[in-house]
Amino acid sequence: MTALILAAGVASRMRPLTDTTPKCLLTLGEKTILQRTVDNLLANGIGRFVFVTGYLREQIEDFVANQWPGLDAVFIHNPVYDATNNIYSLWLAKDAVAGGDMLLLDSDILFDHRIVGALLASPYADCIALNCAINVGEEEIKVRLDGDGRIREISKVVSVADAVGESIGIERFSAPFTAHLYEVLERMIVADGRVDIFYEAAFEEVIREGRALYAVDISAYPCMELDTVEDLRRAEQELIPLLDC
C-alpha cells in the first residue's frame, strides 16, 4: 500500500509562521507535523510514500531524506500550487499510485496513529476517517450517510442538520476505487478545468457512479486539522500531551 501525502499549499492562514517554512515542517512538541505523520504511517506498516509538494518543496524533500534515509519515497512537484486546490495535487500523483491500494492524507493533520490502524482494520476496502464527536459548522468537510453506513455526500455544503461528522482528511482506497477515482479526476481536471476545488468533489462523483465508500468512526482518537495559528496553539495545549504521553 502507498501513502500519498499532499503537501503543496502555501498555508497563508499560518503566516508569518509559514513565510519561510512549509506548514508541514512546523514543530509541535518535539516533532514536525510531517514527522508525526510519516512515523504514524511507518508504525502501521506502510512502506511506500508519495509526496506532492509545491511551496518550498526543497525543504520538504531535504527533511524526508535526512529524517528517514532509504525511505521508499517519490516526490511530485505541483508547479501551480498557488493557483490550484488539493484536487490538482491529487491528480498529479496518478502515475505514482496507479495499480495499487492507497492511503490518502493531507499533510496538515495532527492525529493518533491508531486512526490509520482503524482504517486498515476496517472490513471495507474503501473508507474514510470520520470524527463524529465534533460539532460541525459551515467550514468543515461534512459527511452524510445512508442507513447502511455508506457515504452519500461529503463536502462543506452538506447540511449541518444532516451531517454525522467531519472527514478529517485521511482515506483508504482499494486499487479499483483508485482507478475509478483517477478516471473521474481526468474528466474534472483535463476536460472541465476544475483545478480549484476540493478533492471531495471527485469522491462524490465516484459514489454517484456506483462505488461504495464507507465511514470509519475514529472519534475515540485525538486528531485535528491545522489551518490557523490558533489551531497550532490549541493543538500544543490539548493534543500534544495526549499524543506524546
N, C-alpha and C positions, 0 to 999 in steps of 0.2 A: 504494500500500500504506500502511496505517495502522499506526503503532506504538502499542500500548496498554500503558501503564506503570502498574502498580499500586503506589500509594504511600500507602496509608491507615492502615497499622498504627502502633501505639504504640511498638513496639520496646522492651518493658520490660526485656529482657535486656541492653540497651545503657545502661541507667541507671547513673550520673547524666548521661551524655553527652546522652541524649535527653529530659531533663527539660524543656528549653526549645527543643529543636531536633529537627525530624524526622530520622529516620535517614538518609534520602537526601541531606540537606544537611550531613551531617558531612563534614569535609575530609580527604582522603588525598593527601599530596603537596601540590600547589598547587591542586587542584580538588576540588569536592564530588563525592560519588558520583553524584548526578544529572547534574552537568555532564559527567562522563565518559560516562555512559550516552547522553545526548542527542547529544553530539559524535560518539560512535561510530556512532550511527544516521544522523546527517547525513552522515558520511563515506561511508556506504553508499547514499546517495541517497534515504533516507527523508524525505518532506516533510510528512507529516501526523501529528500526535500527539494522543493522548487520554490524559489523566492522571486516574486515580481517586484522590482524596485523602480524607483524614479528619482524622487528628490534625494539629493546627497547619497546617491547609490554607492559610491566608493566606500563610504563609512560602513555601510551595512555589509558589503562584500568583505571588507577587511576584518570586521568584527567576527563574522562567521568563520573565516579562515583561521583567525588567531584563537578563537574560543574553542572550536571543535576541529582540530586538524584531521584531515582524512574523511570528514563528513561527506556522504554522498549528496552533493548539493549542486543544483543547477540555478543559474541566475538569468533572469529575463528582464530586460530594461523596457520600461514604458516611457518612450521619449516625449509623449504628450501628457505626462502625469498631471500637469497643472491645468489641463483643459478637458480632462475626461474623468469619469467616475469609476468605481470598482468593477463595473461590468466590463469595461475595456481591458483592465488588467487581467481579469479572469479569462477573457477571450484570448489574450496574447499567449497564455500558457497551454493552448490547445494541443500542440505537438508534444510538449513535455509530459503531459499526463495521459496521452492517448493510450487506450487499450488496457487500462488498469483501474483499480479502485482508488478512491481519493478521499482524503480529509481536507476540507477547505476551511481556512481560518483567516480572519482579519488579524493584522499584526498589533492591534491596539486593545487587546482583551487581556485582562488580568484574571486568571482562572485557576481553579484547583485541578490538579492532574487527573482526578477521578472522573471529571466530566468527559474527558476523552475515553477513559475506560468504559463509562456508561454507554457511549455511542458504539464502541467496538463490541460491547456485550449485547447490544440490542438484537432481538430476533429479526429486525427489519434492516435490510442492507442499505436502505436509503432513508436517512433520518437526520433531524437537526436537533441541536440542544436548545431546550425551551425553559426559560425561567418563569415559572408560574407564581412566584412569590412577590414579584414586583408589581406595584400599581402603575400600569402602563398609561402613558399620555400620548399626545399627538406626535412626538418626535421619535418614539420607539418603533422598531420594526416589529409589528404585532402579528399574531397568528390566530386564525380561526380554524377550528377543527370540525369534522363531521362526527357522527355518533360512533364511528369505528376508530376514531383517533387519527384519521388521515387529515392531512393539511388541505384546506380548501382555499385559503387566502393567506398570503404572507407579504406584508408591505406596511408602510407608515399610514396608509389611508384606510386600513381595516378599522371598522368602528370599534371604539373603546368598549362599548357595551357588549360586542360580540367576541372580543379578544380574550383568549385564555392565558396569555402571557407574552413575553418578549423573546424573540430569537436573539441569541447572544452573539451570533456570528461564527459558530463552529458547526460544520455539516459533514456528514459521511455519505458518500455516493459510491454505488457499485459501478463497475465498468459499463454495463448497459445504460444506466442512468446518465453517467458522464458523457457517453457518446451521444445520447439524445440531447443532453444539455448543450453540447457544442454545436449540434445541428441548429438548435434554436438560436444560440448566440451568433452563429454565422449569418442567419437571416437578419437578426436585430442589428448587428454591427455593420455588416457589409452591405446588405440590401437597403436597410432602413436608416442607417447612420445614427442609431440611438446609443451614443457613446457616453452620454452624460447622465445616466440613470443608475439606480442601484441594481445589483445583480439579482435581487429577489424577483424582479420582473420576469427574468428568464426562468426562474424556478416555477413561477405561476403558469407560464406558458407550457412548460413540460408537464405540469399537473393537468392542465386543460387538455393536453394531447394524450392523456391516458395513463401516465406514470403515477404510481402511488408514492407519496412522501409522508413520512410519519414524524411525530414529535416525541422526543425523549425528555421527560421531566427531570431537570438537573437542579431543581430548587434547593435541594439539601446541601449543595456545594457552593462555596463562595465564588463569585465572579462579578466582573464589572467592565463595561466598555469605557475606555478612557478618551474622552473627547475634549475636555477643558482642563485648565489649571486647577479648577476647583475639584474636578474628578480625581486628579492626582493627589491632592491634599487629603481628600476623603479616603481614597484607597490606602494611603500611607497610614492613616489613623485606624481604619476599620478592617481592611482586608489583609494587609501585610502581617499583622500579628497572628491571624488565623492561618495564613499560608506558610509562615515560617516557624510555626511552633513545633 
